[in-house]
Amino acid sequence: MDRLKGKVAAITGGASGIGLGAVERFAAEGARVLVGDIDEAAGLALAARYGGEVAFQRCDVTEEADIAALMDAASARFGGLDVVFNNAGAGGARETLSEMTGEAWDRTQALLLRSVALGIRYAIPHLKRRGGGSIINTASIAGMQAGAGPIAYSTMKAAVIHLTRLAAAELGRDRIRVNAICPGLILTNIFTPGVPSGFADMVKAEMRQGAPEAQPIPKPGEPADIAAAALFFASDESEFVTGVHMLVDGGMFTGPRQAWDPELRGQRLREREERLAVWRAEHPDETSEAI
């Protein structure tokens, strides 16, 4: 407890999913938090749970003025700004490369990359006035490999990883740390926006069931798992850490399934022995075990 006591944080996309998990964890650790989100009803309800320690301001991160206003409001309301979690986002355009229009690319870029760059930009003067601070960006495992998300989403998340490194280099002398978190399979509604809640629940149930088949750790990720990583980056415990991206993915990025699934390894070993037995039966005069 109290790992963030005395700190002020601004969290975008804080009314649901990963952002909500971070708000709850940061508040539990003593931070005062300004939540930015387009969901006003959820944001206001969240603020009401905490009294004056958590506040809400509507923020559409595709609007530059909204981002600037969020950073200004956090500093004005709570007397400064120490931590910024650039987290807001969605799945973006779902088209393939052969289908994608420039407009679709631009919308996704504005939501997932431009928003992060502007979140950093408008946080800088406030963090400098506090003698430094921490900026945390939500990237994704999709920014590191193919097949983990739509192509536009994945491209922007890869750019967020590199932006994080560049910003860390530029801002280090101001004692501003910049790091990214790369979630894997996390139970949120990021890829089911605007669908009936029952359908979204069905998708999450499928994710929960499929998690053991996708990664070494046989459980789906929860927003609390990402919040724990964000807490480390927000706290003084990470004061010597900047420019890195932390995978929080249950081991999904460690390698293909045969690297971590004992059943699959056993199956492949049995298949090899069966092939070897067949080969020996067909070549009784051979002594080598090579096949």
N, C-alpha and C positions, 0 to 999 in steps of 0.2 A: 504494500500500500504506500501511497504518497510518493511514488517514483516521479510524478509530474507535478508535485505540489508547487504552487506559485507560477506555473507556466500557463500560457494562453495559447490555444490552438484553434486554427480554422480548418475545417474538414469539408470538402466538397462531396456531393453525393452522400451526405451523412444521414439521410432519412431512412435508408434501407440498405440491406445487403452488407457488404464489406464496410461501407462507411458507417452504418449504424453500429456494427460491432466495434469499430474504432471509437466512436463517440462514447459508447457505454464503458469501454475499457479505460479510455483517457479520463473520463469523469470519475471513475472509481479510483483512479490513481492520483486524484487531486487537481486535475487540470480544469480550467474554465474553457468552455468550447463554444465557438460560433459555428453552427451548422449551416452550410449552403446547399440548397437543393431546389429543384423545380416543383416538388411535391409539397405544396404549402400546408395542406391538412396534416400530413404525416410529420412535417417539420415542426409545426406548432404544437402538435400533441407530444412530440419528443421533448421539446423545451419545457412544456408544462410538467413533465415528470420530474424535472430537476430543479424547479424553481429558478433562481437567478444564475446558477452555475453553468447552465447550458442555454444558449439563445439561438434563435433561428432567423435567417434572412434569406429571402428568395434569391436564388442565383442560378441563372442559365449560363453554363460555362462556355457556350458558343458565343456569348455576348461579352466583349471585352470590358464594357462599362460595368457589368455585373460583377466580374472578377475583381476589378479595382475597388469597387464599392464594398465587397465582402472583406477584403484585407483592411480597408480603412475602418470599417465598422467594428471589426474584431479589436483593433487597436484602440479605437475611441471608447468602446463599451467597457473593455477590461483593462485598459491602461497600457497596452503593449501587445506584441505578437512574438511568440517564440517558436511555434511549430506550425507548419502548413502541410496538410495531407491532400495533395492533388489526386483525388480518387474518382471523381464523377466520370461516368462513362456508360456506354451501352454497347451492344454488339455491332452497331454500324451497318453499313451496306452489306448485303448478303450475296451480291452478284459475283460471278466468276470474272476472271480477267477479260474474257471474250465478250462479256455482257456489260461490264462496268462503264458508266458514263463519267465524264469529268465532274458533273454535279454530284454524283454519288461519292466519288473520291473526296471532293471538297467537304461535303457534309461530315464524312467520317473523320477526316483530318482535323476539322474544326472542333469536333467533339472530343477526340482522343489524344491529339498531339498539340495543336495550337493552344488548347485550353491549359495544358500543362506548362507550356512555355510562358504563357501569360500569367499563370498562377505564380510561377517563379519570379517573373519580372515585377509584378506588383507586390510581392512579399518582401523583396529585397530591402527597400528603404525602412520598412518597419522592423525587420530583423536586425538591420544594422544599428538602429537606435537602441536595441537591447544588447548590443555587443556580440551579436551572432545568433545562431539558432539552427533549426533543423527543417529541411524540406524533404518530404517523402512523396514519391510518385508511384502510382499503381501502374505497373507494366503487366506482363503476362508471360507464361511459358510459351504462349503462341508467338511471342516475339523472338523466340529462340529456335523454333522448329516448325516444319510444315505439318499441317493436319490437326492443329490444336485450336483453330478458330478460322473464321472467314478471312479471306485474303486481305481485304482492306484493314480489318481490325488487327490482323497479325503484323502487317506492315507498319502501322502506326505504333504498335506496342514495341516493335524492334527499334523504332526511332526514339521512343521514350527512354529506352535503355541507354542509347548513345547520348541523348540530350542530358540525361542524368550525369553521365561521366563528364561531359563538356561543362555543364553548370558547376559541378563540384570543383573542377580545375579553376574556373573563373572566380568562384566565390570563396575559395578556401582561405585566402588571406583576410577575409572579413569574418572569419570564424563561422561561416555559414556552411553547414554540411548538407549534401544533397545525395540521397540514396533512393533506390527503387525496390519495390517488392514485386516478384513475379509469381502470382498465384497459379496453381494448377486447377484441378477439378474442385471448385468450391460451390456449395449449395446456395446459390442465389438465383434471382430471376433475370440475370443479365441478358440471356439470349431468348427470353420469352416475354418481352415487353408488350403490353397492350392486349394480351390474351386473357381469356377467362381464368379466374384464380384456380378453378378446378383443374384446368389443363396444365397450368404452371405447376401445381402440386404433383400432377402425374409425372411431368418431366423430371422434377426433383426426386421423386421416388425412384424413377428409372436410373437417375444419376447415382443415387445412394446404393442401389442394387448393383450397378455396374462398376463402382469404384474398385472393388477388389480385383477386377479383371484388367484395370488400367494402370496400376502402380503397385510398388512393393508394400506400402502401408495399406492394409485392407480396410480402409474407412474413407468416406468422402471428407473433403475439407469443409470446415465451417468458417463463417466470418470471424469467429473468435480466434482461429488459427492465424489469420492475417493480422488481426488486431494485436496479437502478441508480438509479431514481428514489428509492426508499426510502433508499438510501445518501446521496444528496444531502440529503434532509430530516433524516437522522440525524446528519449531520456538521456541524461548525462552519461549513462553507461556506454554510449556509442560515440563519445566525444572525439575519439581517434579513428572514426570510421566514416569515410566519404567516398563517393564515386563508385559504389558497388551496387549490384543488383542481387537480392536474396531470393533464391527459389524457395517457395513454400508450396510444394506440389506432391507431397507424399512419396517422393522418390521417382515420380514419373519420368524425369529427365535423366535418370541414371543409366538407362539403356533399354534395349528391346526386352520383351517379356521373358525370353529364355535366360536372361541374365539374372532374374530374380524370382521366377516362378518354379519352385521345386517340382511341381507336377509336370510342367512342360519339360524341364531338364530330364526328369525320369523317363518321360515318354520318348524323348529323343535318344536317350541311352538305350532303351529297350529296342527301338527301331534299328539302331546301329547294330546291336547284338543279333537281331533277327536277320539283317542283311549279311552280317558276317557268317552266320550259320549257313545261310543259303549258298554263299560264295564258297565256303569250305566244302559243302556237299558237292558242288559242281567242279571243284578243283582239289580232289583228295590228295594229289601229289605235292601240292604247294605247302610250304611251312610258314611263309610270311603271313602276318595278320593284317597287312595293309589291304584295303579294298578300294 
